[in-house]
């Protein structure tokens, strides 16, 4: 199961890098079903949603990533950018 | 370089003085409240305690040398009307005044204001528009009939070339730029992206989900496409 989870995360990186954000989201939702404790799922979800301009989902995802890892600087940077003044 | 004078250093006045200063313009900030003036001393070129309703003081300050005056008097409508009138009489080219309501705005127009702003209303209209169409980021009026709109590419437009989309033929709008997020892998293995702008894209350029199209067209045509 651990390997499956890792593979899914790697696959999501691949889909993000090839700009197939909808596919990345599908894969990450699958990964989430296996484990909900890895902040990378939510960070990648945030990236994919932000790339699609689904701002509210992106914000929620980065918040979840930060809940799991408050030190995740890049998630904080994205979140700050997405909260408009 | 353009020179600005900001009269009234409440929230609006101090914000605009700060913003102009950050753009490296010369800004003279005026208020009769010493504390407000002190808080702007290190922000603008010059900050002066002065009662701007006093025509003589304004004259002595050489106010007519300024290109633009921004009047932002929060307390009394009468003061902003008086100051606007004085500034125009003294020969300031452009006087921009913050109004509190429509009546105030109408009087300001009569006494010579060049531009009137009602910030709360403008902000509220912008917010309402962004809530009504969350995929529309910005709208700029180019003229009475033409505008530029910034919108997220509708799902059914994604992964097609501009030639295939036929936006000019079908909707009467032109794509003047595409804003895109380009993903990359960071040294730590995580992914991120940087923004790219394709200016004047050609027919062979395609769109990707999440792209933001910057469209130029007639306002009514843009309204139609905004609803997609």
Contacts between the chains, C-beta under 8 A, distances in Angstrom:
chain1	res1	chain2	res2	distance
A	13	B	185	7.2
A	13	B	189	7.9
A	13	B	191	5.5
A	16	B	183	5.2
A	16	B	191	4.8
A	17	B	183	5.0
A	17	B	184	7.4
A	17	B	185	6.3
A	17	B	191	6.2
A	19	B	183	6.3
A	19	B	208	5.4
A	19	B	209	7.9
A	21	B	209	6.0
A	21	B	210	6.1
A	22	B	209	6.4
A	40	B	190	7.3
A	43	B	190	6.8
A	44	B	191	6.7
A	47	B	183	7.5
A	47	B	191	5.7
A	47	B	192	6.9
A	47	B	193	6.9
A	50	B	181	7.4
A	50	B	193	7.9
A	51	B	181	4.7
A	51	B	183	6.9
A	51	B	193	6.2
A	51	B	209	8.0
A	51	B	210	4.6
A	52	B	209	5.6
A	52	B	210	4.1
A	53	B	135	7.0
A	53	B	152	4.5
A	53	B	210	5.3
A	53	B	212	6.9
A	55	B	134	7.6
A	74	B	186	7.7
A	74	B	190	6.5
A	74	B	192	6.4
